[in-house]
Amino acid sequence: MCFALQNMYVGCIKFVHDLQIWVAEPTGREDLCTLVLAYLQGTVPHPPVDNAVNFYQAAKTAAVRSHACHCSL
């Protein structure tokens, strides 16, 4: 999974321009919420963190189920 960060503070480091960091896929909802908030913060007044995480988790579940169906044929 890759997250592109633009002009965001992450920890003590400020990233300027486009930077891609490869990280392991987050497993917990809290981790997903933290990533979504970090990415959306400052772009909209009240980032739709819960909606974005719900959508991601539903899409991920659907993709896994779809893959399982295709692999069993």
PDB file as gemmi writes it, atoms N, CA and C in Angstrom:
CRYST1    1.000    1.000    1.000  90.00  90.00  90.00 P 1                      
ATOM      1  N   MET A   1       0.850  -1.157   0.000  1.00  0.00           N  
ATOM      2  CA  MET A   1       0.000   0.000   0.000  1.00  0.00           C  
ATOM      3  C   MET A   1       0.899   1.224   0.000  1.00  0.00           C  
ATOM      4  N   CYS A   2       0.534   2.214  -0.750  1.00  0.00           N  
ATOM      5  CA  CYS A   2       1.349   3.416  -0.860  1.00  0.00           C  
ATOM      6  C   CYS A   2       0.510   4.637  -0.514  1.00  0.00           C  
ATOM      7  N   PHE A   3       1.070   5.516   0.257  1.00  0.00           N  
ATOM      8  CA  PHE A   3       0.397   6.755   0.598  1.00  0.00           C  
ATOM      9  C   PHE A   3       1.235   7.911   0.100  1.00  0.00           C  
ATOM     10  N   ALA A   4       0.657   8.788  -0.685  1.00  0.00           N  
ATOM     11  CA  ALA A   4       1.371   9.961  -1.170  1.00  0.00           C  
ATOM     12  C   ALA A   4       1.055  11.124  -0.237  1.00  0.00           C  
ATOM     13  N   LEU A   5       2.073  11.757   0.272  1.00  0.00           N  
ATOM     14  CA  LEU A   5       1.890  12.869   1.190  1.00  0.00           C  
ATOM     15  C   LEU A   5       2.379  14.148   0.529  1.00  0.00           C  
ATOM     16  N   GLN A   6       1.624  15.202   0.672  1.00  0.00           N  
ATOM     17  CA  GLN A   6       2.026  16.480   0.112  1.00  0.00           C  
ATOM     18  C   GLN A   6       1.965  17.539   1.195  1.00  0.00           C  
ATOM     19  N   ASN A   7       3.108  18.157   1.495  1.00  0.00           N  
ATOM     20  CA  ASN A   7       3.185  19.256   2.446  1.00  0.00           C  
ATOM     21  C   ASN A   7       2.452  18.956   3.751  1.00  0.00           C  
ATOM     22  N   MET A   8       2.718  17.813   4.338  1.00  0.00           N  
ATOM     23  CA  MET A   8       2.048  17.420   5.575  1.00  0.00           C  
ATOM     24  C   MET A   8       3.088  17.176   6.654  1.00  0.00           C  
ATOM     25  N   TYR A   9       2.718  17.439   7.885  1.00  0.00           N  
ATOM     26  CA  TYR A   9       3.575  17.108   9.009  1.00  0.00           C  
ATOM     27  C   TYR A   9       3.279  15.688   9.453  1.00  0.00           C  
ATOM     28  N   VAL A  10       4.280  14.875   9.493  1.00  0.00           N  
ATOM     29  CA  VAL A  10       4.152  13.506   9.990  1.00  0.00           C  
ATOM     30  C   VAL A  10       5.233  13.342  11.048  1.00  0.00           C  
ATOM     31  N   GLY A  11       4.820  13.215  12.290  1.00  0.00           N  
ATOM     32  CA  GLY A  11       5.802  13.183  13.373  1.00  0.00           C  
ATOM     33  C   GLY A  11       6.518  14.517  13.428  1.00  0.00           C  
ATOM     34  N   CYS A  12       7.819  14.498  13.378  1.00  0.00           N  
ATOM     35  CA  CYS A  12       8.615  15.722  13.447  1.00  0.00           C  
ATOM     36  C   CYS A  12       9.102  16.179  12.081  1.00  0.00           C  
ATOM     37  N   ILE A  13       8.764  15.468  11.039  1.00  0.00           N  
ATOM     38  CA  ILE A  13       9.316  15.739   9.716  1.00  0.00           C  
ATOM     39  C   ILE A  13       8.260  16.386   8.835  1.00  0.00           C  
ATOM     40  N   LYS A  14       8.623  17.444   8.140  1.00  0.00           N  
ATOM     41  CA  LYS A  14       7.705  18.033   7.177  1.00  0.00           C  
ATOM     42  C   LYS A  14       8.120  17.553   5.791  1.00  0.00           C  
ATOM     43  N   PHE A  15       7.165  16.934   5.089  1.00  0.00           N  
ATOM     44  CA  PHE A  15       7.422  16.469   3.739  1.00  0.00           C  
ATOM     45  C   PHE A  15       6.988  17.562   2.768  1.00  0.00           C  
ATOM     46  N   VAL A  16       7.830  17.905   1.849  1.00  0.00           N  
ATOM     47  CA  VAL A  16       7.508  18.919   0.860  1.00  0.00           C  
ATOM     48  C   VAL A  16       7.538  18.248  -0.510  1.00  0.00           C  
ATOM     49  N   HIS A  17       6.630  18.631  -1.368  1.00  0.00           N  
ATOM     50  CA  HIS A  17       6.468  18.043  -2.689  1.00  0.00           C  
ATOM     51  C   HIS A  17       5.842  16.657  -2.551  1.00  0.00           C  
ATOM     52  N   ASP A  18       5.918  15.891  -3.583  1.00  0.00           N  
ATOM     53  CA  ASP A  18       5.341  14.543  -3.538  1.00  0.00           C  
ATOM     54  C   ASP A  18       6.359  13.575  -2.957  1.00  0.00           C  
ATOM     55  N   LEU A  19       5.894  12.770  -2.034  1.00  0.00           N  
ATOM     56  CA  LEU A  19       6.741  11.761  -1.414  1.00  0.00           C  
ATOM     57  C   LEU A  19       5.903  10.513  -1.236  1.00  0.00           C  
ATOM     58  N   GLN A  20       6.420   9.393  -1.652  1.00  0.00           N  
ATOM     59  CA  GLN A  20       5.704   8.136  -1.480  1.00  0.00           C  
ATOM     60  C   GLN A  20       6.435   7.287  -0.468  1.00  0.00           C  
ATOM     61  N   ILE A  21       5.664   6.772   0.482  1.00  0.00           N  
ATOM     62  CA  ILE A  21       6.216   5.911   1.524  1.00  0.00           C  
ATOM     63  C   ILE A  21       5.472   4.589   1.474  1.00  0.00           C  
ATOM     64  N   TRP A  22       6.198   3.513   1.346  1.00  0.00           N  
ATOM     65  CA  TRP A  22       5.580   2.181   1.321  1.00  0.00           C  
ATOM     66  C   TRP A  22       5.481   1.679   2.744  1.00  0.00           C  
ATOM     67  N   VAL A  23       4.281   1.323   3.150  1.00  0.00           N  
ATOM     68  CA  VAL A  23       4.044   0.822   4.508  1.00  0.00           C  
ATOM     69  C   VAL A  23       3.197  -0.434   4.428  1.00  0.00           C  
ATOM     70  N   ALA A  24       3.247  -1.224   5.481  1.00  0.00           N  
ATOM     71  CA  ALA A  24       2.381  -2.400   5.552  1.00  0.00           C  
ATOM     72  C   ALA A  24       0.934  -1.939   5.624  1.00  0.00           C  
ATOM     73  N   GLU A  25       0.040  -2.756   5.115  1.00  0.00           N  
ATOM     74  CA  GLU A  25      -1.370  -2.402   5.131  1.00  0.00           C  
ATOM     75  C   GLU A  25      -1.869  -2.328   6.570  1.00  0.00           C  
ATOM     76  N   PRO A  26      -2.533  -1.235   6.925  1.00  0.00           N  
ATOM     77  CA  PRO A  26      -3.055  -1.123   8.288  1.00  0.00           C  
ATOM     78  C   PRO A  26      -4.101  -2.205   8.557  1.00  0.00           C  
ATOM     79  N   THR A  27      -4.065  -2.757   9.739  1.00  0.00           N  
ATOM     80  CA  THR A  27      -4.998  -3.833  10.059  1.00  0.00           C  
ATOM     81  C   THR A  27      -6.152  -3.370  10.936  1.00  0.00           C  
ATOM     82  N   GLY A  28      -5.949  -2.334  11.712  1.00  0.00           N  
ATOM     83  CA  GLY A  28      -6.989  -1.879  12.622  1.00  0.00           C  
ATOM     84  C   GLY A  28      -7.710  -0.641  12.123  1.00  0.00           C  
ATOM     85  N   ARG A  29      -8.958  -0.505  12.525  1.00  0.00           N  
ATOM     86  CA  ARG A  29      -9.758   0.655  12.131  1.00  0.00           C  
ATOM     87  C   ARG A  29      -9.111   1.955  12.621  1.00  0.00           C  
ATOM     88  N   GLU A  30      -8.570   1.932  13.823  1.00  0.00           N  
ATOM     89  CA  GLU A  30      -7.943   3.143  14.374  1.00  0.00           C  
ATOM     90  C   GLU A  30      -6.775   3.599  13.506  1.00  0.00           C  
ATOM     91  N   ASP A  31      -5.957   2.651  13.030  1.00  0.00           N  
ATOM     92  CA  ASP A  31      -4.839   2.991  12.148  1.00  0.00           C  
ATOM     93  C   ASP A  31      -5.343   3.580  10.838  1.00  0.00           C  
ATOM     94  N   LEU A  32      -6.390   2.984  10.277  1.00  0.00           N  
ATOM     95  CA  LEU A  32      -6.970   3.507   9.031  1.00  0.00           C  
ATOM     96  C   LEU A  32      -7.495   4.925   9.233  1.00  0.00           C  
ATOM     97  N   CYS A  33      -8.178   5.149  10.338  1.00  0.00           N  
ATOM     98  CA  CYS A  33      -8.709   6.487  10.626  1.00  0.00           C  
ATOM     99  C   CYS A  33      -7.587   7.511  10.754  1.00  0.00           C  
ATOM    100  N   THR A  34      -6.500   7.124  11.398  1.00  0.00           N  
ATOM    101  CA  THR A  34      -5.360   8.024  11.550  1.00  0.00           C  
ATOM    102  C   THR A  34      -4.768   8.396  10.196  1.00  0.00           C  
ATOM    103  N   LEU A  35      -4.611   7.415   9.317  1.00  0.00           N  
ATOM    104  CA  LEU A  35      -4.063   7.682   7.983  1.00  0.00           C  
ATOM    105  C   LEU A  35      -4.985   8.570   7.154  1.00  0.00           C  
ATOM    106  N   VAL A  36      -6.278   8.271   7.186  1.00  0.00           N  
ATOM    107  CA  VAL A  36      -7.229   9.065   6.410  1.00  0.00           C  
ATOM    108  C   VAL A  36      -7.255  10.501   6.933  1.00  0.00           C  
ATOM    109  N   LEU A  37      -7.281  10.666   8.234  1.00  0.00           N  
ATOM    110  CA  LEU A  37      -7.295  12.006   8.818  1.00  0.00           C  
ATOM    111  C   LEU A  37      -6.026  12.770   8.450  1.00  0.00           C  
ATOM    112  N   ALA A  38      -4.884  12.119   8.531  1.00  0.00           N  
ATOM    113  CA  ALA A  38      -3.619  12.778   8.175  1.00  0.00           C  
ATOM    114  C   ALA A  38      -3.621  13.226   6.725  1.00  0.00           C  
ATOM    115  N   TYR A  39      -4.193  12.415   5.860  1.00  0.00           N  
ATOM    116  CA  TYR A  39      -4.216  12.736   4.430  1.00  0.00           C  
ATOM    117  C   TYR A  39      -5.216  13.846   4.115  1.00  0.00           C  
ATOM    118  N   LEU A  40      -6.381  13.829   4.757  1.00  0.00           N  
ATOM    119  CA  LEU A  40      -7.442  14.787   4.425  1.00  0.00           C  
ATOM    120  C   LEU A  40      -7.407  16.074   5.247  1.00  0.00           C  
ATOM    121  N   GLN A  41      -6.721  16.043   6.371  1.00  0.00           N  
ATOM    122  CA  GLN A  41      -6.698  17.208   7.249  1.00  0.00           C  
ATOM    123  C   GLN A  41      -6.185  18.429   6.500  1.00  0.00           C  
ATOM    124  N   GLY A  42      -6.918  19.514   6.598  1.00  0.00           N  
ATOM    125  CA  GLY A  42      -6.529  20.742   5.914  1.00  0.00           C  
ATOM    126  C   GLY A  42      -7.107  20.873   4.520  1.00  0.00           C  
ATOM    127  N   THR A  43      -7.707  19.800   4.003  1.00  0.00           N  
ATOM    128  CA  THR A  43      -8.288  19.883   2.657  1.00  0.00           C  
ATOM    129  C   THR A  43      -9.769  20.232   2.707  1.00  0.00           C  
ATOM    130  N   VAL A  44     -10.447  19.800   3.750  1.00  0.00           N  
ATOM    131  CA  VAL A  44     -11.868  20.107   3.947  1.00  0.00           C  
ATOM    132  C   VAL A  44     -12.077  20.416   5.425  1.00  0.00           C  
ATOM    133  N   PRO A  45     -13.076  21.238   5.758  1.00  0.00           N  
ATOM    134  CA  PRO A  45     -13.276  21.617   7.157  1.00  0.00           C  
ATOM    135  C   PRO A  45     -13.507  20.438   8.104  1.00  0.00           C  
ATOM    136  N   HIS A  46     -14.328  19.500   7.732  1.00  0.00           N  
ATOM    137  CA  HIS A  46     -14.619  18.328   8.574  1.00  0.00           C  
ATOM    138  C   HIS A  46     -14.427  17.074   7.731  1.00  0.00           C  
ATOM    139  N   PRO A  47     -13.195  16.544   7.686  1.00  0.00           N  
ATOM    140  CA  PRO A  47     -12.924  15.392   6.827  1.00  0.00           C  
ATOM    141  C   PRO A  47     -13.854  14.212   7.142  1.00  0.00           C  
ATOM    142  N   PRO A  48     -14.394  13.572   6.103  1.00  0.00           N  
ATOM    143  CA  PRO A  48     -15.299  12.430   6.295  1.00  0.00           C  
ATOM    144  C   PRO A  48     -14.521  11.144   6.574  1.00  0.00           C  
ATOM    145  N   VAL A  49     -13.821  11.119   7.692  1.00  0.00           N  
ATOM    146  CA  VAL A  49     -12.931  10.010   8.024  1.00  0.00           C  
ATOM    147  C   VAL A  49     -13.708   8.695   8.138  1.00  0.00           C  
ATOM    148  N   ASP A  50     -14.784   8.692   8.928  1.00  0.00           N  
ATOM    149  CA  ASP A  50     -15.545   7.449   9.107  1.00  0.00           C  
ATOM    150  C   ASP A  50     -16.119   6.939   7.789  1.00  0.00           C  
ATOM    151  N   ASN A  51     -16.657   7.838   6.977  1.00  0.00           N  
ATOM    152  CA  ASN A  51     -17.213   7.423   5.680  1.00  0.00           C  
ATOM    153  C   ASN A  51     -16.130   6.841   4.776  1.00  0.00           C  
ATOM    154  N   ALA A  52     -14.966   7.462   4.748  1.00  0.00           N  
ATOM    155  CA  ALA A  52     -13.873   6.973   3.908  1.00  0.00           C  
ATOM    156  C   ALA A  52     -13.393   5.600   4.376  1.00  0.00           C  
ATOM    157  N   VAL A  53     -13.264   5.428   5.682  1.00  0.00           N  
ATOM    158  CA  VAL A  53     -12.805   4.141   6.227  1.00  0.00           C  
ATOM    159  C   VAL A  53     -13.866   3.065   5.996  1.00  0.00           C  
ATOM    160  N   ASN A  54     -15.137   3.403   6.203  1.00  0.00           N  
ATOM    161  CA  ASN A  54     -16.209   2.438   5.937  1.00  0.00           C  
ATOM    162  C   ASN A  54     -16.194   1.994   4.482  1.00  0.00           C  
ATOM    163  N   PHE A  55     -16.027   2.959   3.569  1.00  0.00           N  
ATOM    164  CA  PHE A  55     -15.985   2.630   2.138  1.00  0.00           C  
ATOM    165  C   PHE A  55     -14.791   1.728   1.827  1.00  0.00           C  
ATOM    166  N   TYR A  56     -13.624   2.079   2.352  1.00  0.00           N  
ATOM    167  CA  TYR A  56     -12.420   1.284   2.112  1.00  0.00           C  
ATOM    168  C   TYR A  56     -12.609  -0.152   2.601  1.00  0.00           C  
ATOM    169  N   GLN A  57     -13.130  -0.295   3.819  1.00  0.00           N  
ATOM    170  CA  GLN A  57     -13.295  -1.634   4.375  1.00  0.00           C  
ATOM    171  C   GLN A  57     -14.329  -2.444   3.593  1.00  0.00           C  
ATOM    172  N   ALA A  58     -15.407  -1.808   3.147  1.00  0.00           N  
ATOM    173  CA  ALA A  58     -16.418  -2.512   2.348  1.00  0.00           C  
ATOM    174  C   ALA A  58     -15.846  -2.918   0.994  1.00  0.00           C  
ATOM    175  N   ALA A  59     -15.091  -2.023   0.363  1.00  0.00           N  
ATOM    176  CA  ALA A  59     -14.483  -2.335  -0.934  1.00  0.00           C  
ATOM    177  C   ALA A  59     -13.454  -3.450  -0.798  1.00  0.00           C  
ATOM    178  N   LYS A  60     -12.676  -3.412   0.254  1.00  0.00           N  
ATOM    179  CA  LYS A  60     -11.666  -4.446   0.502  1.00  0.00           C  
ATOM    180  C   LYS A  60     -12.337  -5.801   0.716  1.00  0.00           C  
ATOM    181  N   THR A  61     -13.402  -5.831   1.508  1.00  0.00           N  
ATOM    182  CA  THR A  61     -14.134  -7.073   1.753  1.00  0.00           C  
ATOM    183  C   THR A  61     -14.727  -7.620   0.461  1.00  0.00           C  
ATOM    184  N   ALA A  62     -15.313  -6.740  -0.345  1.00  0.00           N  
ATOM    185  CA  ALA A  62     -15.907  -7.168  -1.615  1.00  0.00           C  
ATOM    186  C   ALA A  62     -14.837  -7.714  -2.563  1.00  0.00           C  
ATOM    187  N   ALA A  63     -13.687  -7.085  -2.583  1.00  0.00           N  
ATOM    188  CA  ALA A  63     -12.605  -7.546  -3.456  1.00  0.00           C  
ATOM    189  C   ALA A  63     -12.102  -8.915  -3.025  1.00  0.00           C  
ATOM    190  N   VAL A  64     -11.975  -9.123  -1.728  1.00  0.00           N  
ATOM    191  CA  VAL A  64     -11.516 -10.424  -1.219  1.00  0.00           C  
ATOM    192  C   VAL A  64     -12.534 -11.509  -1.556  1.00  0.00           C  
ATOM    193  N   ARG A  65     -13.815 -11.201  -1.362  1.00  0.00           N  
ATOM    194  CA  ARG A  65     -14.861 -12.184  -1.678  1.00  0.00           C  
ATOM    195  C   ARG A  65     -14.895 -12.485  -3.169  1.00  0.00           C  
ATOM    196  N   SER A  66     -14.758 -11.460  -3.988  1.00  0.00           N  
ATOM    197  CA  SER A  66     -14.768 -11.650  -5.434  1.00  0.00           C  
ATOM    198  C   SER A  66     -13.587 -12.508  -5.874  1.00  0.00           C  
ATOM    199  N   HIS A  67     -12.439 -12.242  -5.296  1.00  0.00           N  
ATOM    200  CA  HIS A  67     -11.229 -13.022  -5.625  1.00  0.00           C  
ATOM    201  C   HIS A  67     -11.419 -14.479  -5.198  1.00  0.00           C  
ATOM    202  N   ALA A  68     -12.009 -14.681  -4.032  1.00  0.00           N  
ATOM    203  CA  ALA A  68     -12.238 -16.047  -3.537  1.00  0.00           C  
ATOM    204  C   ALA A  68     -13.182 -16.804  -4.467  1.00  0.00           C  
ATOM    205  N   CYS A  69     -14.194 -16.129  -4.973  1.00  0.00           N  
ATOM    206  CA  CYS A  69     -15.141 -16.776  -5.890  1.00  0.00           C  
ATOM    207  C   CYS A  69     -14.467 -17.178  -7.191  1.00  0.00           C  
ATOM    208  N   HIS A  70     -13.619 -16.294  -7.723  1.00  0.00           N  
ATOM    209  CA  HIS A  70     -12.940 -16.570  -8.987  1.00  0.00           C  
ATOM    210  C   HIS A  70     -11.895 -17.662  -8.839  1.00  0.00           C  
ATOM    211  N   CYS A  71     -11.261 -17.732  -7.692  1.00  0.00           N  
ATOM    212  CA  CYS A  71     -10.212 -18.727  -7.486  1.00  0.00           C  
ATOM    213  C   CYS A  71     -10.770 -20.126  -7.289  1.00  0.00           C  
ATOM    214  N   SER A  72     -12.018 -20.225  -6.864  1.00  0.00           N  
ATOM    215  CA  SER A  72     -12.570 -21.555  -6.594  1.00  0.00           C  
ATOM    216  C   SER A  72     -13.150 -22.201  -7.859  1.00  0.00           C  
ATOM    217  N   LEU A  73     -13.189 -21.444  -8.960  1.00  0.00           N  
ATOM    218  CA  LEU A  73     -13.738 -22.018 -10.209  1.00  0.00           C  
ATOM    219  C   LEU A  73     -12.753 -22.921 -10.898  1.00  0.00           C  
TER     220      LEU A  73                                                      
END                                                                             
